[in-house]
Amino acid sequence: MSEIVVWGECPVGIHVDTETGRVTRVVVLDENLRYPEDIDTPLEDGELAVSTEGYQAPWGALDVRDLKGVERVREDARRALAIAREGGDEPWPAWQFGY
C-alpha cells in the first residue's frame, strides 16, 4: 500500500536566544494536535484532510467508474486517519522541522 499523509495542526514553542538572535529549539506541542473529523473534512477550507505525498487526494487519480477501487482507497485513507489519531502500535519517530 502506498503511504497516505494525514494533515493535522498543532502549535509549537519556539525557543529564542535574544543575545545571539538565534532560534535554539522548536518544540512541537503534540498534546494539542488537531485532526480532521474525517477524510473529507479538512481543518481549513481548501486543504486536504489526507493526501498522497504528492499532495493529491488518494482516490483522485482513480477512475470514478471503478467504485470498488475508489472505496478501497477511501477506506485506506480512513484507516490512516485512525492510526494517526490513536498513535499506532509503536512510538512515533522524532518530529522533523519542515519538509
Contacts in CASP RR format, 6 or more apart in sequence:
PFRMAT RR
TARGET T0000
AUTHOR 0000-0000-0000
METHOD contacts of the structure
MODEL  1
MSEIVVWGECPVGIHVDTETGRVTRVVVLDENLRYPEDIDTPLEDGELAV
STEGYQAPWGALDVRDLKGVERVREDARRALAIAREGGDEPWPAWQFGY
1 76 0 8 1.000
2 52 0 8 1.000
2 58 0 8 1.000
3 52 0 8 1.000
3 53 0 8 1.000
4 50 0 8 1.000
4 51 0 8 1.000
4 52 0 8 1.000
4 58 0 8 1.000
4 76 0 8 1.000
4 77 0 8 1.000
4 80 0 8 1.000
5 50 0 8 1.000
5 51 0 8 1.000
5 52 0 8 1.000
5 53 0 8 1.000
6 35 0 8 1.000
6 36 0 8 1.000
6 49 0 8 1.000
6 50 0 8 1.000
6 80 0 8 1.000
6 81 0 8 1.000
6 84 0 8 1.000
7 36 0 8 1.000
7 42 0 8 1.000
7 43 0 8 1.000
7 47 0 8 1.000
7 48 0 8 1.000
7 49 0 8 1.000
7 50 0 8 1.000
7 51 0 8 1.000
8 33 0 8 1.000
8 34 0 8 1.000
8 35 0 8 1.000
8 36 0 8 1.000
8 43 0 8 1.000
8 84 0 8 1.000
9 33 0 8 1.000
9 34 0 8 1.000
9 43 0 8 1.000
10 28 0 8 1.000
10 29 0 8 1.000
10 30 0 8 1.000
10 32 0 8 1.000
10 33 0 8 1.000
10 34 0 8 1.000
11 29 0 8 1.000
11 32 0 8 1.000
12 26 0 8 1.000
12 27 0 8 1.000
12 28 0 8 1.000
12 29 0 8 1.000
13 26 0 8 1.000
13 27 0 8 1.000
13 28 0 8 1.000
13 29 0 8 1.000
14 23 0 8 1.000
14 25 0 8 1.000
14 26 0 8 1.000
14 27 0 8 1.000
15 23 0 8 1.000
15 24 0 8 1.000
15 25 0 8 1.000
15 26 0 8 1.000
15 27 0 8 1.000
16 22 0 8 1.000
16 23 0 8 1.000
16 24 0 8 1.000
17 23 0 8 1.000
17 24 0 8 1.000
26 97 0 8 1.000
28 95 0 8 1.000
30 95 0 8 1.000
34 43 0 8 1.000
35 43 0 8 1.000
35 81 0 8 1.000
35 84 0 8 1.000
35 85 0 8 1.000
36 42 0 8 1.000
36 43 0 8 1.000
36 49 0 8 1.000
36 50 0 8 1.000
36 81 0 8 1.000
38 49 0 8 1.000
38 78 0 8 1.000
38 81 0 8 1.000
39 49 0 8 1.000
39 50 0 8 1.000
39 74 0 8 1.000
39 77 0 8 1.000
39 78 0 8 1.000
39 81 0 8 1.000
40 49 0 8 1.000
41 49 0 8 1.000
42 48 0 8 1.000
42 49 0 8 1.000
43 49 0 8 1.000
48 55 0 8 1.000
48 57 0 8 1.000
49 81 0 8 1.000
50 57 0 8 1.000
50 58 0 8 1.000
50 77 0 8 1.000
50 80 0 8 1.000
50 81 0 8 1.000
51 57 0 8 1.000
51 58 0 8 1.000
52 58 0 8 1.000
58 73 0 8 1.000
58 74 0 8 1.000
58 76 0 8 1.000
58 77 0 8 1.000
59 69 0 8 1.000
59 70 0 8 1.000
59 73 0 8 1.000
59 74 0 8 1.000
59 77 0 8 1.000
62 69 0 8 1.000
62 70 0 8 1.000
62 73 0 8 1.000
64 70 0 8 1.000
END
